[in-house]
């Protein structure tokens, strides 16, 4: 049994395909399909929008999808060919597999990956566990 509430994966992805980083439909589809590929459960359709920082010439895309387990988000910076991705899930997941999938999908081969175990002191007893009680 896992001793933490869940995992939070952060990816700082370099050398991405800049055309994918400005493709609203591509980012939407990535967020839309990601949960089911990794046994997560989408609660909403993704929300994706363009945003242009004042120091930028090309708008990037930010997107978010709420999953039953928590969330997945993405922020693209096409001029720098850079993307930030966060996935937080209270259900433990194969962070290596999902990292490789996202990095490849964005046309990159270089990323800084961080995995944080969240909720180390979060005490929850699920009703299906022996001895469980709901106060």
N, CA, C and O atoms as a GROMACS GRO file, in nm:
protein
  540
    1UNK      N    1   0.083  -0.117   0.000
    1UNK     CA    2   0.000   0.000   0.000
    1UNK      C    3   0.089   0.125   0.000
    1UNK      O    4   0.191   0.127   0.069
    2UNK      N    5   0.051   0.228  -0.076
    2UNK     CA    6   0.128   0.351  -0.085
    2UNK      C    7   0.115   0.432   0.044
    2UNK      O    8   0.008   0.438   0.103
    3UNK      N    9   0.225   0.494   0.085
    3UNK     CA   10   0.227   0.572   0.208
    3UNK      C   11   0.199   0.719   0.184
    3UNK      O   12   0.200   0.799   0.278
    4UNK      N   13   0.175   0.757   0.059
    4UNK     CA   14   0.147   0.897   0.027
    4UNK      C   15   0.011   0.907  -0.040
    4UNK      O   16  -0.043   0.807  -0.088
    5UNK      N   17  -0.043   1.027  -0.041
    5UNK     CA   18  -0.173   1.050  -0.104
    5UNK      C   19  -0.164   1.033  -0.255
    5UNK      O   20  -0.253   0.974  -0.316
    6UNK      N   21  -0.056   1.084  -0.315
    6UNK     CA   22  -0.043   1.072  -0.459
    6UNK      C   23   0.088   1.129  -0.510
    6UNK      O   24   0.173   1.172  -0.433
    7UNK      N   25   0.101   1.128  -0.642
    7UNK     CA   26   0.221   1.177  -0.707
    7UNK      C   27   0.192   1.305  -0.784
    7UNK      O   28   0.084   1.323  -0.840
    8UNK      N   29   0.290   1.393  -0.785
    8UNK     CA   30   0.283   1.516  -0.864
    8UNK      C   31   0.405   1.515  -0.956
    8UNK      O   32   0.519   1.528  -0.910
    9UNK      N   33   0.381   1.501  -1.084
    9UNK     CA   34   0.487   1.499  -1.185
    9UNK      C   35   0.495   1.637  -1.248
    9UNK      O   36   0.394   1.693  -1.291
   10UNK      N   37   0.617   1.691  -1.254
   10UNK     CA   38   0.638   1.815  -1.329
   10UNK      C   39   0.742   1.786  -1.438
   10UNK      O   40   0.842   1.719  -1.415
   11UNK      N   41   0.713   1.840  -1.555
   11UNK     CA   42   0.804   1.826  -1.669
   11UNK      C   43   0.835   1.964  -1.724
   11UNK      O   44   0.745   2.042  -1.753
   12UNK      N   45   0.964   1.994  -1.737
   12UNK     CA   46   1.011   2.113  -1.807
   12UNK      C   47   1.074   2.060  -1.934
   12UNK      O   48   1.185   2.006  -1.931
   13UNK      N   49   1.004   2.075  -2.046
   13UNK     CA   50   1.042   2.007  -2.170
   13UNK      C   51   1.104   2.107  -2.268
   13UNK      O   52   1.043   2.208  -2.301
   14UNK      N   53   1.225   2.077  -2.312
   14UNK     CA   54   1.299   2.162  -2.405
   14UNK      C   55   1.293   2.105  -2.546
   14UNK      O   56   1.256   1.990  -2.567
   15UNK      N   57   1.330   2.189  -2.642
   15UNK     CA   58   1.344   2.147  -2.783
   15UNK      C   59   1.216   2.083  -2.838
   15UNK      O   60   1.222   1.985  -2.913
   16UNK      N   61   1.102   2.138  -2.801
   16UNK     CA   62   0.974   2.087  -2.851
   16UNK      C   63   0.952   2.132  -2.995
   16UNK      O   64   1.012   2.229  -3.041
   17UNK      N   65   0.866   2.063  -3.064
   17UNK     CA   66   0.823   2.102  -3.199
   17UNK      C   67   0.739   2.229  -3.186
   17UNK      O   68   0.627   2.224  -3.134
   18UNK      N   69   0.792   2.342  -3.231
   18UNK     CA   70   0.725   2.470  -3.209
   18UNK      C   71   0.588   2.477  -3.276
   18UNK      O   72   0.501   2.551  -3.232
   19UNK      N   73   0.568   2.400  -3.382
   19UNK     CA   74   0.438   2.400  -3.450
   19UNK      C   75   0.332   2.330  -3.365
   19UNK      O   76   0.215   2.368  -3.370
   20UNK      N   77   0.371   2.232  -3.287
   20UNK     CA   78   0.277   2.166  -3.195
   20UNK      C   79   0.242   2.260  -3.080
   20UNK      O   80   0.131   2.255  -3.026
   21UNK      N   81   0.335   2.346  -3.044
   21UNK     CA   82   0.314   2.436  -2.929
   21UNK      C   83   0.219   2.550  -2.959
   21UNK      O   84   0.173   2.618  -2.866
   22UNK      N   85   0.188   2.572  -3.086
   22UNK     CA   86   0.091   2.676  -3.123
   22UNK      C   87  -0.038   2.615  -3.179
   22UNK      O   88  -0.129   2.687  -3.220
   23UNK      N   89  -0.044   2.483  -3.181
   23UNK     CA   90  -0.158   2.412  -3.239
   23UNK      C   91  -0.261   2.382  -3.130
   23UNK      O   92  -0.250   2.285  -3.056
   24UNK      N   93  -0.362   2.469  -3.122
   24UNK     CA   94  -0.466   2.458  -3.021
   24UNK      C   95  -0.530   2.320  -3.021
   24UNK      O   96  -0.552   2.261  -2.915
   25UNK      N   97  -0.560   2.268  -3.139
   25UNK     CA   98  -0.625   2.136  -3.150
   25UNK      C   99  -0.533   2.025  -3.100
   25UNK      O  100  -0.578   1.932  -3.034
   26UNK      N  101  -0.404   2.034  -3.132
   26UNK     CA  102  -0.308   1.933  -3.085
   26UNK      C  103  -0.303   1.930  -2.933
   26UNK      O  104  -0.310   1.822  -2.873
   27UNK      N  105  -0.290   2.046  -2.869
   27UNK     CA  106  -0.281   2.053  -2.723
   27UNK      C  107  -0.412   2.004  -2.661
   27UNK      O  108  -0.410   1.932  -2.561
   28UNK      N  109  -0.525   2.044  -2.719
   28UNK     CA  110  -0.654   1.996  -2.670
   28UNK      C  111  -0.659   1.843  -2.675
   28UNK      O  112  -0.695   1.779  -2.576
   29UNK      N  113  -0.622   1.785  -2.788
   29UNK     CA  114  -0.628   1.639  -2.803
   29UNK      C  115  -0.530   1.568  -2.709
   29UNK      O  116  -0.561   1.461  -2.657
   30UNK      N  117  -0.414   1.627  -2.688
   30UNK     CA  118  -0.318   1.568  -2.594
   30UNK      C  119  -0.380   1.560  -2.455
   30UNK      O  120  -0.374   1.456  -2.390
   31UNK      N  121  -0.439   1.671  -2.409
   31UNK     CA  122  -0.503   1.672  -2.277
   31UNK      C  123  -0.628   1.584  -2.273
   31UNK      O  124  -0.657   1.521  -2.171
   32UNK      N  125  -0.700   1.580  -2.381
   32UNK     CA  126  -0.824   1.501  -2.386
   32UNK      C  127  -0.797   1.351  -2.379
   32UNK      O  128  -0.873   1.277  -2.317
   33UNK      N  129  -0.689   1.306  -2.443
   33UNK     CA  130  -0.660   1.163  -2.452
   33UNK      C  131  -0.569   1.112  -2.340
   33UNK      O  132  -0.567   0.992  -2.312
   34UNK      N  133  -0.495   1.200  -2.278
   34UNK     CA  134  -0.397   1.161  -2.177
   34UNK      C  135  -0.457   1.081  -2.061
   34UNK      O  136  -0.403   0.976  -2.027
   35UNK      N  137  -0.565   1.126  -1.999
   35UNK     CA  138  -0.616   1.052  -1.883
   35UNK      C  139  -0.649   0.905  -1.912
   35UNK      O  140  -0.609   0.817  -1.836
   36UNK      N  141  -0.720   0.879  -2.019
   36UNK     CA  142  -0.761   0.740  -2.045
   36UNK      C  143  -0.643   0.651  -2.081
   36UNK      O  144  -0.648   0.530  -2.058
   37UNK      N  145  -0.536   0.708  -2.137
   37UNK     CA  146  -0.417   0.629  -2.170
   37UNK      C  147  -0.344   0.580  -2.044
   37UNK      O  148  -0.268   0.484  -2.050
   38UNK      N  149  -0.367   0.648  -1.931
   38UNK     CA  150  -0.294   0.616  -1.810
   38UNK      C  151  -0.386   0.589  -1.691
   38UNK      O  152  -0.354   0.621  -1.577
   39UNK      N  153  -0.503   0.529  -1.720
   39UNK     CA  154  -0.598   0.484  -1.618
   39UNK      C  155  -0.645   0.594  -1.524
   39UNK      O  156  -0.670   0.570  -1.406
   40UNK      N  157  -0.658   0.714  -1.578
   40UNK     CA  158  -0.714   0.826  -1.503
   40UNK      C  159  -0.854   0.852  -1.561
   40UNK      O  160  -0.886   0.805  -1.670
   41UNK      N  161  -0.934   0.926  -1.490
   41UNK     CA  162  -1.074   0.945  -1.528
   41UNK      C  163  -1.107   1.093  -1.544
   41UNK      O  164  -1.112   1.169  -1.448
   42UNK      N  165  -1.129   1.131  -1.668
   42UNK     CA  166  -1.157   1.270  -1.702
   42UNK      C  167  -1.293   1.311  -1.645
   42UNK      O  168  -1.392   1.241  -1.664
   43UNK      N  169  -1.297   1.424  -1.575
   43UNK     CA  170  -1.421   1.478  -1.520
   43UNK      C  171  -1.480   1.586  -1.610
   43UNK      O  172  -1.602   1.606  -1.614
   44UNK      N  173  -1.394   1.655  -1.682
   44UNK     CA  174  -1.437   1.763  -1.770
   44UNK      C  175  -1.362   1.750  -1.902
   44UNK      O  176  -1.261   1.681  -1.910
   45UNK      N  177  -1.411   1.817  -2.001
   45UNK     CA  178  -1.334   1.831  -2.124
   45UNK      C  179  -1.222   1.930  -2.096
   45UNK      O  180  -1.235   2.013  -2.006
   46UNK      N  181  -1.113   1.922  -2.170
   46UNK     CA  182  -1.004   2.017  -2.147
   46UNK      C  183  -1.047   2.160  -2.177
   46UNK      O  184  -1.134   2.184  -2.261
   47UNK      N  185  -0.986   2.253  -2.107
   47UNK     CA  186  -1.001   2.394  -2.137
   47UNK      C  187  -0.865   2.439  -2.189
   47UNK      O  188  -0.764   2.425  -2.120
   48UNK      N  189  -0.862   2.493  -2.311
   48UNK     CA  190  -0.738   2.532  -2.376
   48UNK      C  191  -0.755   2.673  -2.433
   48UNK      O  192  -0.856   2.705  -2.496
   49UNK      N  193  -0.654   2.758  -2.410
   49UNK     CA  194  -0.662   2.893  -2.465
   49UNK      C  195  -0.523   2.944  -2.502
   49UNK      O  196  -0.422   2.898  -2.449
   50UNK      N  197  -0.522   3.040  -2.594
   50UNK     CA  198  -0.397   3.105  -2.632
   50UNK      C  199  -0.367   3.217  -2.534
   50UNK      O  200  -0.458   3.278  -2.478
   51UNK      N  201  -0.238   3.243  -2.514
   51UNK     CA  202  -0.196   3.354  -2.430
   51UNK      C  203  -0.064   3.406  -2.484
   51UNK      O  204   0.028   3.329  -2.511
   52UNK      N  205  -0.056   3.537  -2.498
   52UNK     CA  206   0.068   3.599  -2.544
   52UNK      C  207   0.122   3.689  -2.434
   52UNK      O  208   0.060   3.789  -2.397
   53UNK      N  209   0.237   3.651  -2.382
   53UNK     CA  210   0.303   3.735  -2.283
   53UNK      C  211   0.350   3.864  -2.348
   53UNK      O  212   0.374   3.866  -2.469
   54UNK      N  213   0.362   3.971  -2.271
   54UNK     CA  214   0.401   4.100  -2.329
   54UNK      C  215   0.542   4.098  -2.387
   54UNK      O  216   0.574   4.182  -2.472
   55UNK      N  217   0.627   4.006  -2.345
   55UNK     CA  218   0.762   3.996  -2.398
   55UNK      C  219   0.772   3.900  -2.516
   55UNK      O  220   0.880   3.877  -2.570
   56UNK      N  221   0.658   3.845  -2.556
   56UNK     CA  222   0.656   3.743  -2.661
   56UNK      C  223   0.593   3.796  -2.789
   56UNK      O  224   0.509   3.886  -2.785
   57UNK      N  225   0.634   3.740  -2.902
   57UNK     CA  226   0.573   3.774  -3.030
   57UNK      C  227   0.470   3.669  -3.071
   57UNK      O  228   0.376   3.699  -3.146
   58UNK      N  229   0.487   3.547  -3.022
   58UNK     CA  230   0.401   3.434  -3.060
   58UNK      C  231   0.322   3.387  -2.940
   58UNK      O  232   0.382   3.357  -2.836
   59UNK      N  233   0.190   3.378  -2.951
   59UNK     CA  234   0.111   3.326  -2.839
   59UNK      C  235   0.143   3.179  -2.813
   59UNK      O  236   0.163   3.100  -2.905
   60UNK      N  237   0.146   3.145  -2.686
   60UNK     CA  238   0.155   3.005  -2.645
   60UNK      C  239   0.017   2.956  -2.611
   60UNK      O  240  -0.082   3.029  -2.623
   61UNK      N  241   0.010   2.833  -2.568
   61UNK     CA  242  -0.119   2.773  -2.531
   61UNK      C  243  -0.109   2.721  -2.389
   61UNK      O  244  -0.011   2.657  -2.350
   62UNK      N  245  -0.212   2.749  -2.312
   62UNK     CA  246  -0.226   2.692  -2.178
   62UNK      C  247  -0.351   2.608  -2.176
   62UNK      O  248  -0.454   2.645  -2.233
   63UNK      N  249  -0.342   2.494  -2.109
   63UNK     CA  250  -0.456   2.405  -2.104
   63UNK      C  251  -0.461   2.328  -1.974
   63UNK      O  252  -0.361   2.312  -1.904
   64UNK      N  253  -0.581   2.282  -1.943
   64UNK     CA  254  -0.608   2.216  -1.816
   64UNK      C  255  -0.719   2.115  -1.836
   64UNK      O  256  -0.817   2.143  -1.905
   65UNK      N  257  -0.705   1.998  -1.776
   65UNK     CA  258  -0.816   1.904  -1.771
   65UNK      C  259  -0.827   1.853  -1.627
   65UNK      O  260  -0.728   1.810  -1.567
   66UNK      N  261  -0.948   1.858  -1.576
   66UNK     CA  262  -0.973   1.808  -1.442
   66UNK      C  263  -0.999   1.659  -1.451
   66UNK      O  264  -1.081   1.614  -1.531
   67UNK      N  265  -0.930   1.583  -1.367
   67UNK     CA  266  -0.951   1.439  -1.360
   67UNK      C  267  -1.000   1.405  -1.221
   67UNK      O  268  -0.977   1.480  -1.126
   68UNK      N  269  -1.067   1.292  -1.208
   68UNK     CA  270  -1.119   1.252  -1.077
   68UNK      C  271  -1.006   1.244  -0.975
   68UNK      O  272  -1.025   1.268  -0.856
   69UNK      N  273  -0.888   1.209  -1.023
   69UNK     CA  274  -0.772   1.194  -0.936
   69UNK      C  275  -0.704   1.327  -0.905
   69UNK      O  276  -0.630   1.334  -0.807
   70UNK      N  277  -0.726   1.431  -0.983
   70UNK     CA  278  -0.679   1.568  -0.960
   70UNK      C  279  -0.676   1.648  -1.090
   70UNK      O  280  -0.780   1.697  -1.132
   71UNK      N  281  -0.557   1.665  -1.155
   71UNK     CA  282  -0.553   1.749  -1.276
   71UNK      C  283  -0.429   1.723  -1.362
   71UNK      O  284  -0.330   1.665  -1.318
   72UNK      N  285  -0.439   1.768  -1.486
   72UNK     CA  286  -0.326   1.772  -1.580
   72UNK      C  287  -0.326   1.911  -1.642
   72UNK      O  288  -0.432   1.961  -1.681
   73UNK      N  289  -0.208   1.974  -1.650
   73UNK     CA  290  -0.201   2.107  -1.710
   73UNK      C  291  -0.078   2.119  -1.799
   73UNK      O  292   0.019   2.044  -1.784
   74UNK      N  293  -0.085   2.215  -1.892
   74UNK     CA  294   0.025   2.238  -1.986
   74UNK      C  295   0.032   2.387  -2.018
   74UNK      O  296  -0.070   2.455  -2.027
   75UNK      N  297   0.155   2.437  -2.034
   75UNK     CA  298   0.179   2.575  -2.074
   75UNK      C  299   0.292   2.573  -2.176
   75UNK      O  300   0.402   2.526  -2.147
   76UNK      N  301   0.265   2.625  -2.296
   76UNK     CA  302   0.365   2.620  -2.403
   76UNK      C  303   0.425   2.758  -2.429
   76UNK      O  304   0.358   2.860  -2.415
   77UNK      N  305   0.552   2.757  -2.469
   77UNK     CA  306   0.626   2.878  -2.503
   77UNK      C  307   0.696   2.851  -2.637
   77UNK      O  308   0.812   2.810  -2.639
   78UNK      N  309   0.625   2.875  -2.748
   78UNK     CA  310   0.677   2.835  -2.879
   78UNK      C  311   0.808   2.901  -2.920
   78UNK      O  312   0.891   2.837  -2.984
   79UNK      N  313   0.828   3.027  -2.886
   79UNK     CA  314   0.952   3.093  -2.926
   79UNK      C  315   1.075   3.028  -2.862
   79UNK      O  316   1.183   3.027  -2.920
   80UNK      N  317   1.057   2.975  -2.743
   80UNK     CA  318   1.166   2.908  -2.673
   80UNK      C  319   1.163   2.756  -2.696
   80UNK      O  320   1.251   2.684  -2.649
   81UNK      N  321   1.060   2.708  -2.768
   81UNK     CA  322   1.040   2.563  -2.790
   81UNK      C  323   1.035   2.489  -2.657
   81UNK      O  324   1.096   2.382  -2.640
   82UNK      N  325   0.962   2.547  -2.562
   82UNK     CA  326   0.962   2.500  -2.423
   82UNK      C  327   0.818   2.478  -2.376
   82UNK      O  328   0.727   2.550  -2.414
   83UNK      N  329   0.801   2.376  -2.293
   83UNK     CA  330   0.669   2.344  -2.240
   83UNK      C  331   0.681   2.302  -2.094
   83UNK      O  332   0.774   2.230  -2.056
   84UNK      N  333   0.585   2.347  -2.014
   84UNK     CA  334   0.574   2.303  -1.875
   84UNK      C  335   0.449   2.217  -1.862
   84UNK      O  336   0.342   2.256  -1.909
   85UNK      N  337   0.462   2.100  -1.800
   85UNK     CA  338   0.349   2.009  -1.780
   85UNK      C  339   0.345   1.969  -1.633
   85UNK      O  340   0.449   1.942  -1.573
   86UNK      N  341   0.224   1.966  -1.576
   86UNK     CA  342   0.203   1.918  -1.440
   86UNK      C  343   0.094   1.811  -1.442
   86UNK      O  344  -0.009   1.827  -1.507
   87UNK      N  345   0.119   1.703  -1.371
   87UNK     CA  346   0.016   1.601  -1.352
   87UNK      C  347   0.017   1.565  -1.205
   87UNK      O  348   0.118   1.521  -1.150
   88UNK      N  349  -0.098   1.584  -1.142
   88UNK     CA  350  -0.114   1.547  -1.001
   88UNK      C  351  -0.226   1.446  -0.994
   88UNK      O  352  -0.335   1.469  -1.047
   89UNK      N  353  -0.199   1.335  -0.928
   89UNK     CA  354  -0.300   1.230  -0.918
   89UNK      C  355  -0.291   1.162  -0.782
   89UNK      O  356  -0.183   1.127  -0.735
   90UNK      N  357  -0.407   1.145  -0.718
   90UNK     CA  358  -0.410   1.072  -0.592
   90UNK      C  359  -0.400   0.921  -0.615
   90UNK      O  360  -0.382   0.845  -0.520
   91UNK      N  361  -0.411   0.878  -0.739
   91UNK     CA  362  -0.386   0.739  -0.775
   91UNK      C  363  -0.244   0.733  -0.831
   91UNK      O  364  -0.213   0.804  -0.926
   92UNK      N  365  -0.160   0.651  -0.773
   92UNK     CA  366  -0.023   0.641  -0.820
   92UNK      C  367  -0.021   0.594  -0.965
   92UNK      O  368  -0.102   0.511  -1.005
   93UNK      N  369   0.072   0.649  -1.043
   93UNK     CA  370   0.079   0.620  -1.186
   93UNK      C  371   0.225   0.599  -1.226
   93UNK      O  372   0.316   0.636  -1.152
   94UNK      N  373   0.244   0.541  -1.342
   94UNK     CA  374   0.378   0.516  -1.393
   94UNK      C  375   0.434   0.646  -1.452
   94UNK      O  376   0.412   0.676  -1.569
   95UNK      N  377   0.503   0.722  -1.370
   95UNK     CA  378   0.551   0.854  -1.412
   95UNK      C  379   0.654   0.846  -1.523
   95UNK      O  380   0.666   0.940  -1.602
   96UNK      N  381   0.729   0.738  -1.533
   96UNK     CA  382   0.826   0.723  -1.642
   96UNK      C  383   0.754   0.706  -1.775
   96UNK      O  384   0.791   0.766  -1.876
   97UNK      N  385   0.652   0.624  -1.774
   97UNK     CA  386   0.576   0.596  -1.896
   97UNK      C  387   0.504   0.722  -1.946
   97UNK      O  388   0.507   0.753  -2.065
   98UNK      N  389   0.438   0.792  -1.855
   98UNK     CA  390   0.363   0.911  -1.895
   98UNK      C  391   0.458   1.023  -1.937
   98UNK      O  392   0.427   1.100  -2.029
   99UNK      N  393   0.575   1.034  -1.871
   99UNK     CA  394   0.675   1.134  -1.911
   99UNK      C  395   0.722   1.108  -2.053
   99UNK      O  396   0.724   1.199  -2.136
  100UNK      N  397   0.760   0.985  -2.080
  100UNK     CA  398   0.809   0.950  -2.214
  100UNK      C  399   0.703   0.976  -2.320
  100UNK      O  400   0.735   1.024  -2.429
  101UNK      N  401   0.578   0.945  -2.289
  101UNK     CA  402   0.468   0.967  -2.383
  101UNK      C  403   0.454   1.116  -2.418
  101UNK      O  404   0.443   1.152  -2.535
  102UNK      N  405   0.454   1.201  -2.317
  102UNK     CA  406   0.434   1.345  -2.338
  102UNK      C  407   0.554   1.406  -2.411
  102UNK      O  408   0.538   1.484  -2.504
  103UNK      N  409   0.673   1.371  -2.368
  103UNK     CA  410   0.795   1.424  -2.431
  103UNK      C  411   0.798   1.388  -2.579
  103UNK      O  412   0.827   1.472  -2.664
  104UNK      N  413   0.769   1.263  -2.610
  104UNK     CA  414   0.767   1.218  -2.750
  104UNK      C  415   0.656   1.290  -2.828
  104UNK      O  416   0.677   1.333  -2.941
  105UNK      N  417   0.538   1.302  -2.767
  105UNK     CA  418   0.425   1.367  -2.835
  105UNK      C  419   0.458   1.511  -2.872
  105UNK      O  420   0.412   1.561  -2.974
  106UNK      N  421   0.538   1.578  -2.790
  106UNK     CA  422   0.575   1.717  -2.815
  106UNK      C  423   0.699   1.730  -2.904
  106UNK      O  424   0.748   1.840  -2.927
  107UNK      N  425   0.749   1.617  -2.953
  107UNK     CA  426   0.861   1.618  -3.047
  107UNK      C  427   0.994   1.649  -2.983
  107UNK      O  428   1.085   1.699  -3.050
  108UNK      N  429   1.009   1.621  -2.855
  108UNK     CA  430   1.131   1.652  -2.783
  108UNK      C  431   1.205   1.524  -2.745
  108UNK      O  432   1.153   1.413  -2.759
  109UNK      N  433   1.327   1.543  -2.697
  109UNK     CA  434   1.402   1.432  -2.640
  109UNK      C  435   1.477   1.477  -2.515
  109UNK      O  436   1.567   1.408  -2.466
  110UNK      N  437   1.438   1.594  -2.463
  110UNK     CA  438   1.508   1.649  -2.347
  110UNK      C  439   1.409   1.713  -2.251
  110UNK      O  440   1.332   1.802  -2.288
  111UNK      N  441   1.412   1.666  -2.125
  111UNK     CA  442   1.321   1.722  -2.026
  111UNK      C  443   1.378   1.705  -1.886
  111UNK      O  444   1.449   1.608  -1.856
  112UNK      N  445   1.345   1.800  -1.802
  112UNK     CA  446   1.373   1.786  -1.659
  112UNK      C  447   1.246   1.731  -1.596
  112UNK      O  448   1.139   1.789  -1.610
  113UNK      N  449   1.260   1.618  -1.527
  113UNK     CA  450   1.145   1.551  -1.465
  113UNK      C  451   1.158   1.557  -1.314
  113UNK      O  452   1.265   1.531  -1.258
  114UNK      N  453   1.048   1.590  -1.249
  114UNK     CA  454   1.044   1.588  -1.103
  114UNK      C  455   0.920   1.514  -1.058
  114UNK      O  456   0.812   1.537  -1.111
  115UNK      N  457   0.936   1.428  -0.962
  115UNK     CA  458   0.822   1.355  -0.906
  115UNK      C  459   0.821   1.382  -0.756
  115UNK      O  460   0.917   1.356  -0.684
  116UNK      N  461   0.710   1.435  -0.712
  116UNK     CA  462   0.694   1.470  -0.571
  116UNK      C  463   0.587   1.379  -0.513
  116UNK      O  464   0.479   1.364  -0.570
  117UNK      N  465   0.618   1.318  -0.399
  117UNK     CA  466   0.517   1.241  -0.326
  117UNK      C  467   0.441   1.340  -0.240
  117UNK      O  468   0.498   1.405  -0.153
  118UNK      N  469   0.311   1.350  -0.266
  118UNK     CA  470   0.228   1.449  -0.195
  118UNK      C  471   0.148   1.381  -0.085
  118UNK      O  472   0.114   1.263  -0.095
  119UNK      N  473   0.117   1.455   0.017
  119UNK     CA  474   0.029   1.408   0.123
  119UNK      C  475   0.088   1.300   0.211
  119UNK      O  476   0.019   1.205   0.247
  120UNK      N  477   0.215   1.314   0.246
  120UNK     CA  478   0.279   1.213   0.332
  120UNK      C  479   0.213   1.203   0.469
  120UNK      O  480   0.216   1.098   0.533
  121UNK      N  481   0.153   1.313   0.514
  121UNK     CA  482   0.085   1.313   0.644
  121UNK      C  483  -0.067   1.318   0.630
  121UNK      O  484  -0.138   1.342   0.728
  122UNK      N  485  -0.115   1.297   0.510
  122UNK     CA  486  -0.259   1.299   0.486
  122UNK      C  487  -0.314   1.163   0.526
  122UNK      O  488  -0.281   1.062   0.464
  123UNK      N  489  -0.398   1.161   0.626
  123UNK     CA  490  -0.449   1.036   0.679
  123UNK      C  491  -0.592   1.016   0.630
  123UNK      O  492  -0.683   1.087   0.671
  124UNK      N  493  -0.609   0.919   0.543
  124UNK     CA  494  -0.743   0.889   0.493
  124UNK      C  495  -0.763   0.739   0.499
  124UNK      O  496  -0.673   0.662   0.465
  125UNK      N  497  -0.878   0.699   0.542
  125UNK     CA  498  -0.914   0.558   0.542
  125UNK      C  499  -1.028   0.541   0.444
  125UNK      O  500  -1.134   0.602   0.458
  126UNK      N  501  -1.006   0.458   0.346
  126UNK     CA  502  -1.109   0.432   0.246
  126UNK      C  503  -1.212   0.334   0.302
  126UNK      O  504  -1.176   0.240   0.372
  127UNK      N  505  -1.342   0.356   0.271
  127UNK     CA  506  -1.447   0.270   0.324
  127UNK      C  507  -1.429   0.122   0.292
  127UNK      O  508  -1.480   0.037   0.365
  128UNK      N  509  -1.358   0.090   0.185
  128UNK     CA  510  -1.340  -0.051   0.147
  128UNK      C  511  -1.226  -0.119   0.223
  128UNK      O  512  -1.209  -0.240   0.210
  129UNK      N  513  -1.149  -0.044   0.301
  129UNK     CA  514  -1.038  -0.102   0.374
  129UNK      C  515  -1.088  -0.161   0.507
  129UNK      O  516  -1.179  -0.105   0.569
  130UNK      N  517  -1.030  -0.272   0.550
  130UNK     CA  518  -1.070  -0.331   0.679
  130UNK      C  519  -1.050  -0.230   0.792
  130UNK      O  520  -0.949  -0.160   0.796
  131UNK      N  521  -1.146  -0.224   0.880
  131UNK     CA  522  -1.136  -0.135   0.994
  131UNK      C  523  -1.170   0.009   0.965
  131UNK      O  524  -1.151   0.096   1.049
  132UNK      N  525  -1.222   0.034   0.845
  132UNK     CA  526  -1.252   0.171   0.806
  132UNK      C  527  -1.377   0.221   0.875
  132UNK      O  528  -1.472   0.147   0.900
  133UNK      N  529  -1.373   0.349   0.906
  133UNK     CA  530  -1.491   0.413   0.962
  133UNK      C  531  -1.499   0.553   0.904
  133UNK      O  532  -1.396   0.615   0.875
  134UNK      N  533  -1.617   0.601   0.889
  134UNK     CA  534  -1.637   0.737   0.838
  134UNK      C  535  -1.695   0.818   0.952
  134UNK      O  536  -1.802   0.788   1.005
  135UNK      N  537  -1.622   0.922   0.990
  135UNK     CA  538  -1.666   1.005   1.104
  135UNK      C  539  -1.768   1.105   1.058
  135UNK      O  540  -1.818   1.183   1.138
   0.00000   0.00000   0.00000
